[in-house]
Each structure stands twice: as C-alpha cells, then as structure tokens.
Amino acid sequence: MAAELTELEARLFEWLRQSDFHLTPWSTEDAAKIFEVEDDAVYEAIASLTKKVPDRIQVFYKNGSLHIAVE
C-alpha cells in the first residue's frame, strides 16, 4: 500500500488512522492548515485514498456532518 500513496496521502491516512473522525465531525479546513496545503489538495487526497485503500477507509455523513473512519 505505502508504495502507491503520495506523501500527502500517506501522512493524511496515518493521521486519520490515529484520529477519532468517526466520532468527531471532519473539517477539511483544519486538515489543510495542519498539512499546510490548500483545501482542494485534502479533498483530492481523501478521494484518492477511497480508491487506493477502499477496504481501510470509510467516508460517511452523520448528523449533518462528514465523518471519516480508517482502520
């Protein structure tokens, strides 16, 4: 898996894996600030992760907010 991911995707995936965004609502703006990239780069990385590691990431909508679960 690691060879297929870009540096941002790998860093984002690990951060998501260690987070609680399955319980806490997701904020693309906050992630962009943390990773020092534009919002679009975060959106593209998450979209790419859902294609590259579909069995390890779940993006879902709950109670009016986006949530992301990673195993």
N, C-alpha and C positions, 0 to 999 in steps of 0.2 A: 504494500500500500504506500509506504513512505516515498518510494521512487516515483510514483505517479503524481504526487501532490506538489504544488508550488510551495515556496517557503511560506507565503502568507496562509495558504490553505492548511499547511501542517501546523503552524502556530495557532491559527484560529481553531482548528479541530482539537488540539490539546487543551486550549483554554476552555472551549465548550465542554470537553470531557470532564474537566475539573470543576465546572460551574454547576449552578442549580437553575439554569434557564428552563428546565422542565417545570419548575415551580414558580420561578420569578419571571415576569414578562421580559422579553428580549428588547434591547434598544440598539438599533444599528448605529445611531449617532454616537452612543457611548463606546461601542466597539471600534468605530472608526477613529475616535480620539485615542483610545488605548493603543491601537496598532499604527497610529499616525498615517492613516490613509483616508481617501475620500469614501463617502458612504457607498458609492457605486462599486468600489473595489470589494467592500464587505459583502454586498449583495451578490456580486459575481462569484466570490469565493464560496459562499454558502450554497449557491446554486450548483457550483461545480462539485462541492462535497456531496450533494444529494445524488449526483450522477456517479462519482468515483467510489463512494463508500455508502451505497444506499442501505445496506444492512446495518450500518452503525450510526446513522443519523436520522432523526425524525423531526420535521418542522410541522407544527400544528398551531391552530388558532383556538384559544380557550378564553372565555370570559372577556372578550373584547380585545385580547392581546395575543401577540405572536409568542410562541414558546419553541424552544429547541432542546431536544434530548439527544445525547450522544452516549454511546457505550464503548 
